[in-house]
Amino acid sequence: MLQKCQLENCIGKNLITDSLNGEIFCADCGTVIKKEMLINTDAHTYNLQDFMSQSQIGPKQSLTIYDKGLSSMIGKDQDSTGKPLSSSAKYQFRRLRLWDSRSKIRKSSQRTLVKSLTFLNRLKEKLGISDNTVEVTCSMYRKAQNQNMTKGRTANSLMAAALYISCRQTMTPRSLDEIAKMGDISKKLLQKSVRYLIDEFGLILPQYNTSSFLTKLSNDMEFSEKIKRYALNILADVEKSGSSAGKNPLGQSAASLYLASILMGEDVNRTKFCKKAGISNVTLRNRAETIRKLLDL
């Protein structure tokens, strides 16, 4: 470390470091003592969470990937300069990729996990589930698999049940009927798997916000904002009266939206409405009649 000016006629000890230009010069005589000095200008201290989130090496870790994104991959059929490999080298690399994939998945539980994650990815695309909800689902399913809870049960039904529970925990409005239909699983089997996971993990699921179902239905059926707001007001009045306790939130939301559209002069086909909402015609008629008498509409 420099302590004073190196000039013979200067005895100054006031040295100034210019971090912008990478120089050290004397404050008394102005002589530049050192040039092109490498200076670490980043004075920010990183904790472990910042380091992991800002790491630029490889993709981010995710529970939706079988190996959580930590495995190595054999690249494309190109050399370091970007030129294509010869036919013999391509054949060799294809064999290496094949054996690499086989060596990573040996146990039956590992193969089941890969199939279950593929099934979950399809459900995510069909139902429009967020990445956060999917991560929670994968965490729950991996925990169940580690505790040997998948034995004697179908993997798809258990993954679908974990998805429904995650939707309840993250307040994502998705019903059992929707998940069972998109996953090609019977509703009875899905309900059984949901109860099993709740009992084994000791979960207490929060109740759905009914207005979130109404907003989703309104957006899916492309109703106007005016009708949606009127339906939200009807639903709020019903909840204030206390008559919505114990009722299916999907049925309550659909009935409120149906009544609002009728009262606003919208021509709605009840059969098509029930089909899109995922409820029966009888349920819609009963709920709508109850709300109409309660609020004197």
Backbone torsions as a table, in degrees:
resi	resn	phi	psi	omega
1	MET	NA	135.9	178.4
2	LEU	-79.0	132.0	-178.5
3	GLN	-106.5	-25.7	-178.1
4	LYS	-151.6	172.5	-178.6
5	CYS	-67.8	141.2	-177.0
6	GLN	-87.7	-6.0	-180.0
7	LEU	-71.7	140.9	-174.0
8	GLU	-65.3	-43.2	-175.1
9	ASN	-84.0	-3.9	-178.7
10	CYS	-110.6	131.4	178.8
11	ILE	-112.5	17.4	-178.0
12	GLY	-67.1	142.3	178.2
13	LYS	-115.9	6.7	179.7
14	ASN	-91.3	91.5	179.8
15	LEU	-98.3	135.2	-178.5
16	ILE	-115.4	133.7	178.9
17	THR	-101.9	121.2	177.3
18	ASP	-97.3	98.7	-177.1
19	SER	-70.6	-22.7	-178.8
20	LEU	-72.2	-43.6	-179.6
21	ASN	-97.2	-7.6	-179.9
22	GLY	71.1	42.9	-177.1
23	GLU	-130.3	156.1	171.9
24	ILE	-122.7	126.2	-179.4
25	PHE	-136.5	160.6	-177.1
26	CYS	-84.6	132.8	179.9
27	ALA	-75.3	-17.9	-177.6
28	ASP	-88.0	-47.4	-177.2
29	CYS	-107.7	-12.3	178.2
30	GLY	79.9	9.2	-179.2
31	THR	-74.7	131.0	176.2
32	VAL	-78.9	117.9	-174.7
33	ILE	-89.3	-40.2	-177.5
34	LYS	-140.2	135.6	-179.2
35	LYS	-116.1	161.1	174.6
36	GLU	50.0	49.1	179.7
37	MET	-88.6	135.3	178.4
38	LEU	-81.9	121.4	-176.6
39	ILE	-125.1	134.4	175.4
40	ASN	-84.7	104.6	-176.9
41	THR	-89.3	-4.4	-178.7
42	ASP	-88.0	101.0	-178.2
43	ALA	-95.2	6.0	-177.4
44	HIS	-78.2	135.0	177.5
45	THR	-98.7	133.3	-176.7
46	TYR	-104.9	137.7	170.3
47	ASN	-91.2	-178.4	-175.8
48	LEU	-65.4	-38.1	-179.1
49	GLN	-66.5	-42.2	177.9
50	ASP	-64.6	-39.6	-179.0
51	PHE	-64.3	-41.9	-178.6
52	MET	-71.5	-35.1	-178.1
53	SER	-76.0	-27.9	-177.3
54	GLN	-102.0	7.4	178.8
55	SER	-67.0	136.5	-176.4
56	GLN	-105.3	11.9	-176.3
57	ILE	-100.6	106.1	176.4
58	GLY	77.8	173.2	-179.6
59	PRO	-73.8	165.5	178.8
60	LYS	-71.0	150.6	178.1
61	GLN	-73.3	143.0	-179.4
62	SER	-150.0	139.1	177.8
63	LEU	-75.1	-12.2	179.0
64	THR	-77.3	-12.4	176.6
65	ILE	-97.5	141.6	-174.1
66	TYR	-54.6	-49.9	-177.8
67	ASP	-96.4	15.6	179.1
68	LYS	63.7	17.4	177.3
69	GLY	79.7	19.4	-176.5
70	LEU	-102.2	-5.7	-175.3
71	SER	-85.8	160.1	176.1
72	SER	-87.3	155.4	-179.4
73	MET	-129.1	140.2	176.6
74	ILE	-81.6	124.2	-170.7
75	GLY	-70.9	-165.1	-176.7
76	LYS	-74.0	172.3	-179.1
77	ASP	-81.9	62.2	178.7
78	GLN	-140.5	153.0	176.6
79	ASP	-88.8	-171.1	-175.9
80	SER	-66.2	-23.8	-179.9
81	THR	-90.9	-3.7	-179.8
82	GLY	94.1	0.3	-179.5
83	LYS	-80.7	146.1	179.6
84	PRO	-68.2	148.3	179.9
85	LEU	-77.6	164.4	176.2
86	SER	-71.2	165.3	-177.2
87	SER	-62.6	-38.0	179.3
88	SER	-67.9	-38.9	179.1
89	ALA	-68.9	-37.6	177.1
90	LYS	-62.0	-42.8	178.9
91	TYR	-62.5	-40.1	-179.7
92	GLN	-65.2	-41.9	-179.9
93	PHE	-69.9	-32.4	176.4
94	ARG	-64.8	-41.3	176.3
95	ARG	-63.7	-38.5	178.8
96	LEU	-65.2	-40.1	178.2
97	ARG	-64.7	-39.7	179.8
98	LEU	-63.1	-48.5	-179.3
99	TRP	-70.8	-29.0	176.8
100	ASP	-66.0	-43.2	178.7
101	SER	-67.7	-36.5	179.9
102	ARG	-70.7	-34.2	-178.5
103	SER	-72.1	-24.6	-179.3
104	LYS	-79.7	-29.7	-176.3
105	ILE	-118.8	97.4	-177.5
106	ARG	-111.0	-44.1	-175.8
107	LYS	-80.5	157.0	178.6
108	SER	-66.8	-33.1	178.1
109	SER	-65.3	-33.9	178.0
110	GLN	-69.6	-40.5	177.5
111	ARG	-65.5	-37.3	177.7
112	THR	-64.2	-39.1	179.3
113	LEU	-63.5	-41.0	179.1
114	VAL	-62.3	-45.1	179.4
115	LYS	-65.2	-38.8	-179.4
116	SER	-67.1	-39.3	178.1
117	LEU	-67.3	-34.4	175.5
118	THR	-66.1	-41.3	177.3
119	PHE	-62.5	-41.3	179.2
120	LEU	-65.3	-37.9	179.0
121	ASN	-63.4	-37.6	177.1
122	ARG	-66.2	-41.9	177.9
123	LEU	-63.4	-37.5	179.0
124	LYS	-60.9	-43.3	-179.2
125	GLU	-69.6	-38.2	-177.8
126	LYS	-73.3	-37.8	-175.3
127	LEU	-95.6	-10.0	-179.3
128	GLY	68.4	46.5	-178.6
129	ILE	-84.2	143.3	179.2
130	SER	-74.5	161.1	-179.8
131	ASP	-64.8	-35.2	-179.5
132	ASN	-63.5	-43.3	178.9
133	THR	-65.3	-37.9	179.4
134	VAL	-66.6	-38.4	178.0
135	GLU	-63.0	-41.7	177.6
136	VAL	-63.4	-39.1	178.9
137	THR	-63.4	-45.7	-180.0
138	CYS	-63.8	-39.0	178.4
139	SER	-62.0	-43.0	-180.0
140	MET	-67.2	-42.0	-178.7
141	TYR	-67.3	-41.7	178.0
142	ARG	-62.8	-37.6	177.6
143	LYS	-65.4	-41.0	178.6
144	ALA	-66.2	-38.0	179.5
145	GLN	-69.0	-37.7	178.5
146	ASN	-66.1	-26.8	179.0
147	GLN	-94.6	14.6	177.1
148	ASN	58.0	35.6	178.8
149	MET	-86.5	-7.2	-178.5
150	THR	-87.5	-8.3	-178.2
151	LYS	-70.7	131.9	179.8
152	GLY	80.1	6.9	179.3
153	ARG	-133.2	150.6	178.8
154	THR	-73.5	139.4	-176.7
155	ALA	-66.6	-36.8	-177.9
156	ASN	-66.6	-40.4	179.7
157	SER	-67.2	-36.6	179.0
158	LEU	-70.4	-37.9	177.4
159	MET	-68.1	-40.6	177.6
160	ALA	-64.7	-37.4	177.2
161	ALA	-65.6	-41.6	176.9
162	ALA	-62.9	-35.0	177.7
163	LEU	-66.7	-42.7	179.0
164	TYR	-62.9	-43.5	179.7
165	ILE	-63.9	-39.9	178.7
166	SER	-65.8	-37.0	176.6
167	CYS	-64.2	-37.6	177.0
168	ARG	-67.2	-40.5	-178.0
169	GLN	-69.9	-35.5	-179.6
170	THR	-96.0	7.4	179.1
171	MET	57.0	44.2	174.0
172	THR	-98.0	113.2	-172.9
173	PRO	-70.5	92.9	174.6
174	ARG	-136.2	129.7	-176.1
175	SER	-91.1	166.5	176.2
176	LEU	-62.3	-38.4	-179.1
177	ASP	-63.2	-40.9	179.8
178	GLU	-63.4	-48.1	-177.9
179	ILE	-65.8	-41.1	179.0
180	ALA	-64.6	-39.3	-179.5
181	LYS	-69.1	-46.9	-178.8
182	MET	-70.0	-29.5	179.3
183	GLY	-91.1	-0.9	-179.3
184	ASP	56.1	49.6	-179.9
185	ILE	-127.3	143.4	177.2
186	SER	-68.2	143.0	-178.1
187	LYS	-63.7	-35.6	180.0
188	LYS	-63.7	-42.3	178.5
189	LEU	-67.4	-37.8	179.2
190	LEU	-66.2	-42.2	178.0
191	GLN	-62.0	-39.9	179.1
192	LYS	-63.8	-41.6	179.2
193	SER	-68.1	-36.8	178.4
194	VAL	-64.2	-46.3	178.7
195	ARG	-62.4	-36.2	-179.7
196	TYR	-65.2	-45.6	179.7
197	LEU	-65.7	-38.6	179.9
198	ILE	-64.8	-42.4	-179.3
199	ASP	-69.3	-42.5	-176.4
200	GLU	-69.5	-38.9	-178.4
201	PHE	-92.9	-5.6	-179.9
202	GLY	63.2	44.2	-175.2
203	LEU	-86.5	149.1	172.0
204	ILE	-122.6	106.1	-174.0
205	LEU	-86.5	135.0	176.1
206	PRO	-73.9	154.4	178.4
207	GLN	-75.0	146.1	178.0
208	TYR	-66.2	147.3	169.7
209	ASN	-79.6	115.9	-173.2
210	THR	-61.5	-33.6	-178.1
211	SER	-65.3	-26.8	178.7
212	SER	-67.6	-36.0	175.5
213	PHE	-65.6	-41.1	-179.6
214	LEU	-63.4	-42.9	179.0
215	THR	-63.1	-40.6	179.2
216	LYS	-65.3	-44.8	179.0
217	LEU	-62.1	-42.4	-179.7
218	SER	-63.6	-40.2	179.2
219	ASN	-70.1	-38.6	-179.8
220	ASP	-67.0	-36.7	-178.3
221	MET	-91.9	0.0	174.9
222	GLU	59.6	44.6	173.0
223	PHE	-78.1	158.4	-179.9
224	SER	-72.0	160.9	179.8
225	GLU	-64.6	-31.4	-180.0
226	LYS	-65.2	-43.2	178.5
227	ILE	-68.0	-38.7	-179.2
228	LYS	-64.0	-43.2	-179.7
229	ARG	-66.9	-37.8	177.1
230	TYR	-64.1	-40.8	178.0
231	ALA	-65.4	-37.5	177.3
232	LEU	-64.7	-36.5	177.2
233	ASN	-66.7	-40.9	177.3
234	ILE	-62.0	-44.6	-179.3
235	LEU	-64.5	-39.1	179.1
236	ALA	-64.7	-39.0	178.1
237	ASP	-66.6	-37.1	178.6
238	VAL	-66.3	-41.5	179.8
239	GLU	-68.3	-33.5	177.5
240	LYS	-65.8	-33.6	-179.9
241	SER	-73.5	-17.3	178.6
242	GLY	84.4	5.5	-177.9
243	SER	-83.3	-4.9	-179.0
244	SER	-89.2	-3.6	-179.0
245	ALA	-65.0	129.5	178.5
246	GLY	81.2	-0.9	-179.3
247	LYS	-91.2	153.3	177.0
248	ASN	-65.2	121.0	-177.6
249	PRO	-61.7	-31.7	178.9
250	LEU	-67.4	-41.8	178.5
251	GLY	-65.8	-40.3	178.3
252	GLN	-63.9	-42.7	-179.5
253	SER	-66.1	-44.3	-178.9
254	ALA	-64.4	-40.7	-180.0
255	ALA	-66.2	-40.3	178.8
256	SER	-65.0	-41.5	179.2
257	LEU	-68.2	-37.8	179.4
258	TYR	-66.0	-43.9	178.9
259	LEU	-64.4	-41.5	180.0
260	ALA	-62.9	-41.0	-179.6
261	SER	-67.6	-37.2	178.5
262	ILE	-67.9	-44.2	-178.6
263	LEU	-69.2	-24.5	177.9
264	MET	-88.5	6.2	176.5
265	GLY	83.2	18.0	179.4
266	GLU	-85.5	133.5	178.9
267	ASP	-83.9	108.3	-174.7
268	VAL	-120.6	129.6	174.7
269	ASN	-84.5	118.2	-174.2
270	ARG	-63.1	-39.8	-178.6
271	THR	-64.0	-46.8	178.7
272	LYS	-66.5	-36.7	179.1
273	PHE	-62.5	-45.9	-179.9
274	CYS	-63.6	-37.4	-179.0
275	LYS	-66.0	-42.3	179.1
276	LYS	-71.5	-35.1	-179.1
277	ALA	-77.6	-20.1	179.6
278	GLY	79.8	29.6	177.2
279	ILE	-128.5	166.4	-180.0
280	SER	-83.1	160.6	179.0
281	ASN	-64.2	-35.8	-180.0
282	VAL	-66.2	-42.2	179.3
283	THR	-62.0	-44.7	179.4
284	LEU	-62.7	-43.2	-178.5
285	ARG	-65.0	-43.7	-179.0
286	ASN	-67.4	-45.1	-179.7
287	ARG	-65.1	-41.8	-178.9
288	ALA	-65.9	-39.3	179.4
289	GLU	-67.1	-39.2	178.8
290	THR	-63.9	-44.8	180.0
291	ILE	-66.6	-38.1	-179.3
292	ARG	-63.6	-42.7	179.0
293	LYS	-70.6	-37.0	-177.8
294	LEU	-66.2	-44.1	-176.9
295	LEU	-97.7	1.0	-179.8
296	ASP	54.9	54.6	-178.3
297	LEU	-91.1	NA	NA
